[in-house]
Amino acid sequence: MPTFKPVPTRESRLDSFIGYGGTCKAMADGIQCKCLKKMNRSFSQASVCQEWYSLFTLLTVRNSAAVVHAPLGCVSAGTCMNIFNRLGQSVRGENPIKSARWFASNLNESDTIHGGEFKLRQTVKEVDRRYQPEAIFIFTSCVSGIIGDPVADIVRELQEEVRARLVLSQCEGFRSAVWATGFDSAFHGIIQYLLEKREEKFSDLVNVITPLTVGRLDEIEIERLFTELKLRANFIPCYSSIEGLRQTVQAAATTSTCLTYGDYFARGLTDLYGVPHTREVMPLGLENTDRWLRKLAEIVGKEKETEKLIAREHRRVGGQLKALRKLLKGKRVYVSAGQARAVTMSAMAEELGFELIGTTVYHYDDVIAESIRRLAERSGLTTFNVANLQPYEQANLLARLKPDLYLSDEITTIWVAKQGFPTMMIYDYGMNYLGYNGLVKIGEKMVTAMTNTGVNRKIARYSPLPYRASWYEQDPFKYLAPQGGNE
Amino acid sequence: MTTTIAEKPRYTCTLGGAIPSVASIYRVIPILHAGPGCGMQLYNGLNYVAGFQAPGYVGSSAVPGTNTTEREVVFGGEPRLREIVQSSLEVMDGDYYVILTGCTPDIIGDDVGSVANDFRKEGHPIAYTLTPGFKGSTYQGYELVWKAFLDQVVEKPTERNDRSVNLFGIVPAQDVFWQGSLEEIARLLNGLGLTVNTFYTDRQGIEAVRHSSEAALNIVLSPWVGSEIVETYENLFEIPWLRFDGVPIGPTATESFLRSVAGTLELDPTRVDEFIEKENRWAFDQLSKSLLALTGFDFHQRIAVLGDANSVVSIVRFLVNDFGQIPIVAVITDNAPEDAHKHIVRVLNDLEYGEKLKVVFTTDHWEAWNAVRESGTTYILGSSLDKELAQELGVLHLSVSFPITDRVILSHSYAGNRGAISLVEDFFAPAVSCL
């Protein structure tokens, strides 16, 4: 039964943090001896909060609506997320393409004094009346948290008055510096408000927890591999139906295309419903895809078929990889991304013949401890950085490292492009990154990305970055200080 | 029922407006004292969805910020703010720095002014303004930034430049065409022999703000935004102001705009006439070039226009007065204050077209769509959010107001005569794109 308690933060549950700078080996050693100092920044730049990622997690669930109990600025990014919601439908061949539904309870100055309960009730009831959604996801915010609205109680009472199933995600931004806590807040809500025990089990059904940043073409690649193993994928939560979410308790196993994202839900399904889960971080690159498949095979008892499949796939793409390695050999690459994508992409870059010169992960938790250890064994002296964006650190690092190719999201690559370095966006939702086909596709795209790099070089001449010249002469990690030690 | 429901609001919060109002001035750097996600939420929710606009010199993830967490909420955020301002001065290369606050420091009662003043006393170029999101919309954010500039940055004039004007009313990013529009209006005013402080284009920077008190005239391009800004200029520096209801689009509105500026500043009538004649000649040459499309497709649409008052007024006025279209409904979504409603309705009905136009004021997506559904429109000009409605109704659609995610907008604009011709080109696009 729901306990209506908010999810523990990643900081408390997984010892997560957002600040580190050093070598990959030092990071790996620190993890192993459990003696990493948690760092804060005494200079920091704008970042993303957990409410953003909580909304991002649930916004594309079919026949649902999202209500954020907040001033309306806290749903601003709804329009941006809707771009990816619409892209996803487009790639799935759907027509007409439907926009997601997002609302704010629209707290104003007077509500911060008198409480926002009335507005939350009014909004949820109105959403229910307008669209009759199957579920309404309700999110909290800094303001609702600080003014102390008893949101869990309100939601419990409101459930009696509306037809939609209400699902609360308690994701006040200030509660966690690690935005990935927002994934957990969203899945915590699903576990508490949506799931219930079901008797029937499906031995061929595998939950594949997949973030919106992993596109449909990646799902197709996973479906292709699953078909060979006679498995069915239940991709959740993006574009999933409410029934698809409820069905998760009936699956034979759970895996994630990004363990950072799926960790909490996968654990929940194991602990509460006995659905076992794998803990491989992302099926990206040869080694990590092999690993990802093997772990799943162990659970569903398909080891033999999987070994055959892996051997077959290696043979199939071997020739193409050889050709790609020739073109990419010795090029110096820097990878910056969410922790799961960053570490697997770093490993993959090495598989493709690149020289890895650095990795930035947006936060760290023990989900990627093993991956870092493996990276350090191969290339321990590369730079390792934990940063919730913080492009000033990147600018300083890259001025020294001068990469031939920089891989990151579309927000970060802008700054690196202005510095003149070749960039490639690695969250292209119309692209296949995962699995064996993805490996070849990325390799080809990397070659293209370095084929004509003139635009960034030319833009750089007229687009100075907003940092003082003196900044580039200083330690890029100058503003990292042990937590509590900088005041 | 008057609703407070905010479904898919077409503007952001006070802080959302304040950030681009500061950051779009070259080498002026906002410092956010706000929650850990406000900066990116508002970049993603504003510039990103204003036709995919990458940040300029600073913006997006490069904006310094305190990213307040539980520690600040419990113990207060002033020490953290002090630390971040200090380090911002060390790292960020700016000509001016402006502290902007989000909801959290306001509720917990941080004394931001005293932190800012301590740094000012040490001679650092720092201003501040309190812009908690719950206080209002993007538009209030813009106004608060300018009030802070007037209070803390704008210098007393040493001389009056009787051929210099300031432009206000166009909010960067909230007006997706802000850059191109400011550039075109400046081009037109240059044609009258004026120099123009747009502040946000041409890397004008903080110097233009500092010396804006020397201008001979403040021009506000909006039926309602910016009153307090220009009234403050008037009180402090005796600068008169002139309000034009929206952005002039097309030869009729452009001529009327230029004549009112010229009249106020008593410019040489011969020069003014010559320039306007040249502009009109160019504009009507292009409009006549559109006749193949206009008459060939018998393109007289019953238009529904949705968006902020500025966009709606400006676009309706042009398409009706200069381009033969039939206005059916105007939906104003920018939460324009009640006392401006009457004026906006009057402007929208003061057209060279006899029938009364239905004007709806709502910030609510649901109500906006219902007004369009009932209208019998054949062409929706609105945000890209309205594409879905156009598809439902089987009518044409063009994105002309925030948010826009179905086209890339850099210096594109519909302002003036150049812009009007761009609008005509775009106006036909959805009709011919299948050919």
Contacts between the chains, C-beta under 8 A, distances in Angstrom:
chain1	res1	chain2	res2	distance
A	42	B	83	5.2
A	42	B	84	7.7
A	42	B	87	5.5
A	43	B	64	7.0
A	43	B	84	6.7
A	43	B	87	3.4
A	43	B	88	6.8
A	43	B	90	7.3
A	43	B	91	5.5
A	44	B	64	7.1
A	44	B	65	6.3
A	44	B	66	7.3
A	44	B	67	5.4
A	44	B	84	6.7
A	45	B	39	7.5
A	45	B	61	5.8
A	45	B	62	5.8
A	45	B	63	6.1
A	45	B	64	5.6
A	45	B	65	6.2
A	46	B	32	6.1
A	46	B	38	7.3
A	46	B	39	2.3
A	46	B	40	5.6
A	46	B	43	7.2
A	46	B	60	7.2
A	46	B	61	5.6
A	46	B	62	7.6
A	46	B	63	4.5
A	46	B	64	7.6
A	46	B	65	4.6
A	46	B	67	7.5
A	47	B	36	5.6
A	47	B	37	6.4
A	47	B	39	6.5
A	47	B	40	6.0
A	47	B	61	7.2
A	47	B	65	7.4
A	47	B	67	5.6
A	48	B	36	7.6
A	48	B	37	4.9
A	48	B	40	4.4
A	48	B	41	7.3
A	49	B	35	5.9
A	49	B	36	4.5
A	49	B	37	2.4
A	49	B	38	7.6
A	49	B	41	7.0
A	50	B	37	7.4
A	51	B	37	6.3
A	51	B	41	7.9
A	52	B	37	5.1
A	52	B	40	7.0
A	52	B	41	5.7
A	52	B	44	7.9
A	71	B	13	5.4
A	71	B	103	6.2
A	71	B	132	8.0
A	71	B	133	4.3
A	71	B	134	4.1
A	72	B	6	4.5
A	72	B	9	4.8
A	72	B	12	7.2
A	72	B	13	6.0
A	72	B	133	7.7
A	72	B	137	7.9
A	73	B	12	5.1
A	73	B	13	2.8
A	73	B	14	7.6
A	73	B	15	6.2
A	73	B	16	5.2
A	73	B	38	7.2
A	73	B	41	6.9
A	73	B	42	6.4
A	73	B	45	7.4
A	73	B	133	3.9
A	74	B	13	7.9
A	74	B	41	6.6
A	74	B	133	7.4
A	75	B	6	7.1
A	75	B	9	7.0
A	75	B	45	7.7
A	76	B	9	7.9
A	76	B	12	4.4
A	76	B	13	7.3
A	76	B	16	6.0
A	76	B	41	5.5
A	76	B	42	5.7
A	76	B	44	7.0
A	76	B	45	2.3
A	76	B	46	6.6
A	77	B	40	7.7
A	77	B	41	5.0
A	77	B	44	4.1
A	77	B	45	4.6
A	78	B	8	6.6
A	78	B	45	7.4
A	79	B	8	7.1
A	79	B	45	6.3
A	79	B	49	4.4
A	79	B	385	7.2
A	79	B	403	4.5
A	79	B	405	6.7
A	80	B	44	4.0
A	80	B	45	6.2
A	80	B	48	5.1
A	80	B	49	5.3
A	80	B	405	7.8
A	81	B	44	8.0
A	82	B	385	7.9
A	82	B	405	7.3
A	83	B	49	7.4
A	83	B	405	5.0
A	86	B	405	7.9
A	96	B	388	6.8
A	96	B	391	5.0
A	96	B	392	7.5
A	97	B	388	7.3
A	98	B	388	6.6
A	99	B	8	7.8
A	99	B	385	6.4
A	99	B	388	5.4
A	101	B	7	7.3
A	101	B	8	7.8
A	102	B	7	7.5
A	102	B	8	6.2
A	103	B	5	6.6
A	103	B	6	6.1
A	103	B	7	5.0
A	103	B	8	7.7
A	104	B	6	4.2
A	104	B	9	6.8
A	105	B	6	7.5
A	106	B	4	5.2
A	106	B	5	7.2
A	106	B	6	4.0
A	106	B	9	8.0
A	107	B	134	5.5
A	108	B	134	5.3
A	108	B	135	7.6
A	109	B	132	7.7
A	109	B	134	5.4
A	109	B	135	5.7
A	111	B	134	7.2
A	112	B	103	7.5
A	112	B	106	8.0
A	112	B	107	5.7
A	112	B	134	5.7
A	119	B	4	6.2
A	122	B	4	7.0
A	122	B	5	7.2
A	123	B	4	8.0
A	123	B	5	5.7
A	123	B	6	7.8
A	126	B	3	7.1
A	126	B	5	5.2
A	127	B	5	8.0
A	127	B	7	7.9
A	130	B	366	5.8
A	142	B	35	4.6
A	142	B	73	7.9
A	142	B	102	7.9
A	142	B	103	6.0
A	142	B	104	5.3
A	143	B	103	4.9
A	143	B	104	7.8
A	143	B	107	6.9
A	143	B	133	7.9
A	143	B	134	6.3
A	146	B	73	6.1
A	146	B	103	7.9
A	146	B	104	6.6
A	146	B	107	5.1
A	146	B	108	6.9
A	147	B	107	6.9
A	173	B	35	4.4
A	173	B	36	5.3
A	173	B	37	5.0
A	173	B	38	8.0
A	174	B	35	5.8
A	174	B	36	6.8
A	174	B	68	6.0
A	174	B	69	5.1
A	174	B	70	5.6
A	174	B	72	7.5
A	174	B	73	5.1
A	174	B	104	6.4
A	175	B	69	7.4
A	175	B	70	6.1
A	176	B	69	7.3
A	177	B	36	6.0
A	177	B	67	7.0
A	177	B	69	5.1
A	179	B	36	7.6
A	179	B	37	7.0
A	388	B	67	8.0
A	389	B	40	7.5
A	389	B	61	4.3
A	390	B	61	7.7
A	391	B	61	5.4
A	391	B	62	5.3
A	392	B	62	7.2
A	392	B	91	5.7
A	411	B	40	7.4
A	411	B	43	7.8
A	411	B	60	6.0
A	411	B	61	5.4
A	412	B	61	6.8
A	414	B	54	5.0
A	414	B	55	6.9
A	414	B	60	7.1
A	415	B	61	7.4
A	415	B	62	6.4
A	463	B	57	8.0
A	464	B	57	7.3
A	464	B	93	7.8
A	465	B	62	7.7
A	466	B	27	7.7
A	466	B	29	6.6
A	466	B	57	5.5
A	466	B	58	4.3
A	466	B	62	5.8
A	466	B	92	5.6
A	466	B	93	5.8
A	466	B	94	6.9
A	467	B	91	5.8
A	467	B	92	6.5
A	467	B	93	5.7
A	468	B	90	7.4
A	468	B	91	6.4
A	468	B	92	7.2
A	468	B	93	4.4
A	469	B	93	7.6
A	470	B	90	8.0
A	471	B	90	7.6
A	471	B	91	5.1
A	471	B	93	7.9
A	479	B	87	6.0
A	479	B	91	7.8
A	486	B	83	7.0
A	487	B	79	5.7
A	487	B	83	7.3
